[in-house]
């Protein structure tokens, strides 16, 4: 059954090492994968560095 409250789906690729690290962090968080990824994405401030000159 489709999730009618969240009809959009995302997909992206990761390396084996990234997958293992992600799974470890998910397990440590006590959240499921969706909850963990959404908390990471929405819990971060966005900082635009366009226009900053190289030091």
C-alpha positions in Angstrom: 0.0 0.0 0.0 1.4 3.4 -0.9 2.1 6.0 1.7 -0.6 8.6 0.9 0.7 11.1 3.3 4.2 11.0 1.7 3.7 10.3 -2.0 7.2 11.4 -3.1 10.1 9.0 -3.1 13.9 9.8 -3.1 16.7 7.5 -4.2 20.4 8.0 -4.2 23.6 5.8 -4.4 26.3 5.3 -1.7 29.5 3.4 -1.6 29.8 0.3 0.5 31.7 2.3 3.2 29.1 5.0 3.2 26.3 2.4 3.5 28.0 0.7 6.5 28.5 4.1 8.3 25.0 5.1 7.6 23.6 1.8 8.9 25.8 2.2 12.1 24.5 5.7 12.7 20.9 4.7 12.2 21.3 1.8 14.6 22.9 4.1 17.2 20.1 6.7 16.8 17.3 4.3 17.7 15.3 5.7 14.7 14.3 3.9 11.5 16.1 4.9 8.3 13.5 7.4 7.2 13.3 9.1 10.5 17.1 9.3 10.8 17.7 10.7 7.3 14.9 13.3 7.6 16.2 14.4 11.0 19.7 14.9 9.5 18.4 16.8 6.5 15.9 19.0 8.3 18.0 19.5 11.4 20.8 21.4 9.7 21.2 25.0 8.9 21.9 25.9 5.2 24.9 28.1 4.7 25.5 29.5 1.2 29.2 30.0 0.5 28.8 31.3 -3.0 30.8 34.4 -3.5 33.3 33.7 -0.7 36.8 34.1 -2.0 39.4 31.3 -1.5 41.6 32.2 1.4 
